[in-house]
Amino acid sequence: MNSLFHAEKLQTKEKLPVRQVVGYLAGMVPTILMVGFFGFAYSKFFLDDLKLDPKLWYLGLAIYGIINALNDPIIGYISDNTNARKWGSRRLIYLKWGAPLWALAFALIWWLPTNHGSQFLLFLHFTLTVCFYDTLMTMMVMTWMALLPEMTMDVDERAKIGLISTIVVFIFGLPLLAVSTLDHQQIKVASLVIAAISPFFYILVIKYCKEKPEFHQDPSLPFWKAAKFTLWNRAFLCVVGMNFIGQLSSTMTTAFTFMFWYIIGKNNILWYFLCSVIIGFTSNVIAMRLREKVGMVNLMITYGIMQVIGGLVIYFLVLNPTREWLIWVGIVWNAFFGGASVFKGPMQMLVIDDDELRSGQRREGMFYGLNALLVKPAESFGPAIGTAIMLAFAYIQGAPAESQPLSVFLGIKVIFLLIPQVAALINLVILLLYPFKGQRLLDLQRELEEKHTQKRESLVAKAISTEEAAYAG
């Protein structure tokens, strides 16, 4: 069953009602708008427009990275162990009260007065507002993400929702491509609009997403024991490794998207996005159809090998400026052979499923939290490494494309064409170590169904016993 290609005919089928899927996906919109806008704009806003000193920029990113990482496992653990009897839920309660606070924190980044006249005050502005925003973002995004693994244990249903999410990303992410072309004042106005509308999407999440009451009875673990249980999990470390490398590469390119237009042209932004999304979506669909016949992990390995081979060939070809049109071939190639990434979410959720069998508790919050502790520093390292690369290639802060030296264009190609292939190559090695494939995946699904049946029966028996005691009293 664990040969290069193997069938994975899973027996667990747990489809969600359409309105529950819609409710869950609504929670993705504020993440796309605020997190996406932040990723595209904050480097340009502080480093390029306000000209924050690179040394203070690095220091701010380091502080942001530490806060960014440490708040996740703490918030995740609190969510896992929230008293659902008292508050009515473990996750939704945070979405209800946190939505307006997160929007406020987002708005403060851009709307605190920026005419400081002092590099130190600008540094404080950048560091404090970004860390405040990130703490609220962690609370909202993590508790929202934790809903899906609990709502359905079906691998294909989880992948399907991930697939539909690409459409949501397309619809709400398309306008964000213009962010890298906005001037300072336009960024401020656009951020205010996003902050105003984002909280309303959580109304749908709260209304239609349901937590399963049988998981509210799970015994809790002490914080350090919960952390140890999570970190001593090989599959979890595999997922963390892939997420770290992917985040490092993606945040590097996102932060310097405004420079990618130097090569492909601002007029082609829409075509770039359409190419990536439509071809990527098509590849996602194909990958999902092949999953049962080929196997989830082995399909990801096959796609990854093709991505690396083609991507490296294209990178070396476009080093010659006369062949830069081949960048479009590279965009198409990477979009298609990145299609198996639709299974990244289910891979992580399978780790949580396996942990439930080991610990007895659904601990989505702790897993997403410790994942962030180990992965989120890449959000700071990515832009920092990208900045170092561009400065090494003689990038001039604030200068337009026509004023940049030719070496800058080589640096852009390294960030956007070479780094992603190196990241994909590292992920291939990690995928070989991931354990849940073939028969082991089938066994996990069967044991999980048995465990959940026992929990539901125990909950029903407890409810009957309570009613009988009340009647007898």
N, C-alpha and C positions, 0 to 999 in steps of 0.2 A: 504493500500500500504506500510506502514511502519512496518509491522509485521516482525517476525524474518527472514522469507524468502519471497521475493517479486520479481516480474518480473520488469525489467527496459528495456522496448523496446523503445530505443531512436530513434527519427525520423531524427536527424541530421546526414547526411552522407556526408562527405567531404573528399574524397580520394585524396591523393597527387600523382602526376606523379612519376614514379620510379626514374628518374634522380634527382628530388628534394629531395626524401628520401635519395638517395645515397650522394647527396651533403651535406645534413644536418648531416648525420652520419659520414662523413669525418671529420667534426669538432670535433667529439668525440675522435678521435685518439690522437691528441696532449694532450688532457686532461688525457686520460688513461696513456700515456707514461710519461709525465712530472709530473702530480699530483700523479700518482701511484708510479713512481720511488721515488719521494720526500717522500711520505708516508712510503715506505718501508725502505728508506736509511737514512733519516736524523737523526733518533735516534741513529742508529748504528754508523754513520759517526762522529757525534759530542760527543755523550755520551759514546760510547763503544770504538771506535778507537782512537779519540783524547782525550778522558777522560776529557771532560768538567766537572768542579765541579757541582754536583747536585744542589747546591744553585743558581749558575749562570744559570744553565739550567732552573730551575723554573722561574727565573726572565726573562730570554729571552723568554720563552714560554708565560709569562704574557704580555710582551710588544707585542709580535707577535699576541696574541689573541686580544688585543685592536685594533691594526692597522688592523688586519684581519677583524674585525667587522665593524669599522667605515668607511672604504673606500667603502663598498658595497652599502649602501643606497645613498651615494653621487654619485657614478659612475652610479648606476641604474637610479637615477633621471635625471642626465645629458643625459643619453641615451634616456630615454622616451621623453625628450624635445629637442632633437637635431633637428635642422632645416633641414628637409629632402629636402626642395627646394634648399637649399644652398649646402648641402653635398651629396645629392642623396639618402640618406637612414638614418635611425635612428640607425641601428645595424651594418650593413655590413661595414660601414666606419671604425669602430673601429677594426674589424677583419683584414681589409686590411693593416692598418698601425701598428697595435699592435703586429702582429704575430712575426716579427723578434725581437722586443724589449723584448717580453716575453721569447723567447728562450735565449737571451743574459742574462737576469736576472737569469734564471734557471742555466745557465752554471757558473755564477759567484759564486754561492753557493759552488761549489765543486772545482773551479779552482783558486780562490784567494789563495795565499800562505798560507799553514796551519801550517808551522813550526814556530809558533809565539813565543814560549818560554815564554808565559805569559798567564795566565788564563783570564786576563781582555781583552787582544787583541783577544783571541779566542772567548770570549763572544761577543765582538763587531762584529767580523766576522759573527758569527752565527746570531745575532739579526738583523743587518743591511741588510745582503744579503737575509735573509728569508722574511723580511718585504718588500723589493724591489720586490722580486719575487712574493709575494702574491698580491701586488697592481696591477701588470701587469696581473697576473692570473685572478684576479677579473674582470678586464675590458674585457678580452677575453672570459672567460667561461660564465659570466653573459649575455653578449650581444649575444653569441651563443645560450644559453638556451632560451633567450627571443624570438628567431625566431619561435620555434615550436608552442607555443600556438596561435600565430598570423596566422601561415600558415594553420592550420586546427582546427576547433572547434569540430571535431568528437572524442568522448571519446575513441572509439575502435581503431581509427586510431592512436591516441596518444599512446594508450597502445601497439599497434602493433609495432610502432617505438621504444618504450621502450623495447619490446621483442627482436626485431632485434638487438638492441644495446647490448644485452647480448652476441650475437655472436661476435660483434666487440670487446667487452671486452675480450672474450675468446681468439680471435686471437692475439690481441695486448697486452693483459695482461698476457698471458702465460709466455713469457720470463721474466716478472718482478718478478716472483717467485724466480728466481735465485739471485735477488738483495741481499736478506738477507744472501746469502752464499758468496758474493764477498768480497775480501779484500779491503783495502783503495784505492790502486792504480787502481784496477779494477773498483771500483765505479766511479772514476774520468773519466776513459776512456769511460765507458758506458754512463755516463751523457753527454759527449761531442757528442757522436753519436746521442743521442736522441735530443739534442739541435739543431743539424744540420739538421735533417730531418723533425722535427715537423712543421715548418712554411709552408711547401709546401702543407700540407693537406688543409689549409685554402683557397687555390686557388679554389678547388672544391666547397667549401661553397659559396664563393663569386660569382662563375660562375653560379651555379644552384639554389641556394636558393633565393626566391623572397619575398620581403615585400609587403604587400597590401597597395596600395596608399590611400584607404579610411580612414585608421587609421592615416595617416600623417596629416589629417585635424582636428583631435581631439583637443578640447581646453585643454590647460595645466592648472594644479593646482599649486599654490605656494608650495614650498618645505614642509613647516610645515603642511599645510592643506593636502597635499598628504600623508605625514607620518601619520597624525591623521586618515585619511580615511582608511588607511591600518591597523593600529593597532587596530582600533575600529571595528574589523571584527572577529566574533567568529570562523568562519571556518578557517580563516588565523591563528589564535592562536592555533587551533587544529593541523594544519599542522606544525607550528613551533615547537610545543611540541613534535610531533612524530619525526621530523627531528633532534631536539636537542638530544633526547635520542638515536636515531639511530647513529648519528654522534659520540656521546660520546663513545658508545660501539665499533663502527667500527674502530675509530682512535686508541683506546686503543689496540685492537687486531692487527691492521696493524703495529703499532709501535713496537710491540713485537713478530711479526711473526717469527723472527729469533730464538726466544726461544721456539716456538711451536714445532720446528723441534727436540728439545731435547727429546720430547716424541714420536712423530710419525716417526722420522728419516728423514734425508735429502734425502735419496733415495726414499721416498714416496711423495715428494713434488708434482710431476706430478699427481700422483693418487689422491691426496687431491684436486687439482685444477680441474681435470677432473670430479671427483665425484660432487663437488659443482656446477660446471657450467652445466653439462649435466642433472643432476637431477633437478637443479633449473630451467633450460630452459623447461624441460618437464612439471614441475609444473606450470610454467607461461602459457604455452599453455592450460593446463587443466583449469586453473583459468579463462582465457579469454573466453573459451567456456562456462563456467558456469555463467559468469557475467550476461548475459541477463535473465537467469532463476532464479538466486539466489539473485542478487543485489551486486554491487561492494563492498560496505562497509561491509555488512553482511558476504560476502565471506571472507573478510580480518579478521573479528572477529573470524569466525569459524577456519580458518587456524591458527590464533594466539593462540587460546585456545589449539589446538592440539600440537603446537610447544612448548608451555610452559610446558604442562604436560609431554610430552616425554622427553624434554630437562632436566627437573629437575630430573626425574627418572634416566637418564643416568649419570648425574653429580654425584649423590650420589653413584651410583654403581661403578664408576671408581675411587672413593676415595681410593678404595682398589687397589694397584698397580698390582695385579694379574688379574684384570679385565680391564686393560687399553686398550685392544683391542676393547672394547665397544665404545671407542672414535670414531671409524669409523662408528658405528651405529648412534652416535650423529651427525656426519657430514652429513650423508645421511638424517637423520630425519629433521635437521634444514634447509638443502637445499630444501627439498620438501615442508615443511610447511612454509617456507619463500617465497613461490612462488607467493602469492597474493600481494607481494610488487611491482609487475609490475604495480599496480594501484596507487602507491604513486605519481608518476608524474602527471597523470590525476587528482588526488585529488587536487593537488596544482593549476593546470591550471583551474579547475572549480572555484576556489576562484577568480582568475583573471577575468574569464568570468563574474561572478556575480558582481564584482566591476565595470566592464564596464557599466553595467546597472545602477549602483548607481552614478558613477562619470562622465560617458560620455566619458572616455578616456581609451585606452588600456595602462595599466601601468605595463607591465611585469617587467621592470627594477626596479621599486620601490618595487614591491612585492618580487622579488628575492633578492633585496638589503637589505630590512628590515628582510627578512628571515635569510640572512647571518649575519646581525647585532646581531640577537638573537641566531643563531645556531653556527656560526663559533667559538665562544669561546670554544665550545666543542672540536674543533681540538687541542686546547692547553690543555684543561682540561683532555682529554682522555689520552694522553701520560703521563701527570703529575700524574694522579691518578694511571695509570698503573705502573709508576716508584715507587710511594709510596707503592703500593701493593707488588711489587717485592723486594724492599728494606726491607719491613716489614717481608718478608719471607726469609731474609738473602741472597739475590742475590749478587754475587761478580762481580763487573764490569770487563768486559774483560776476565773473566775466561771461559774455555770450559765447556761443559756439564758435563764431568766426574769429574770436580773439584768443581761443585756446590753442596751445601748441599741438602739433601733430601727434606727439607722444600720448596725449590725453585720450585719443581715439583708440589707441592700443589698450590702454587701461580699461576703457569701457568694454572692449571685446573680452578681456580677461574676466571681468566681473560677470558679464551676461552670457558668455558662451563657454568659457573654460571651467569656471568654478562650479556651475551646475553639474557638469559631467564628472568632476572629481567627487562631488557629493553623492551622485548616483552610484558611482563605483564603490564607495565606502558602504553604502546601503546594501549593495549586493552581498558583501561579506557578512553583514549583520543578518540578512534574511536567511542565510544558510544555517544560522544558529537558532532561529525561532522554532519552538517545539510543536506548536499546534497545527498539524497538517496530517492528512491521511487518517489512519485509524485512530490516532490519538485525539484528533478533532472530533471524530464521530463518538468516541467514548466520553469525551467531555460533555458533549451535548446531551447524551443519554443520561449521564449521572446528574446533570443540572436539572433536567426535567423531573427526575425522581425526587430531588431535593426540594424543588418548588412545590411539588404535589404534597409532600410531607408538611411543608410550612403552611399551605392553605388549609389542609385538614386540621392542623394544630390550632390555627386561628378560628376555624369554625367550631371546633370542640370547646375552645375557651369561651367563645361567645355564647354557646348553648349552656355551658356551665354557669356563666354569669347570669343569664336569664333565669335559669332554674333556681339559683340562689336568691335572686330578687323576688321571684314568685313565691318561694318558700317563706321568705321574710314577710 
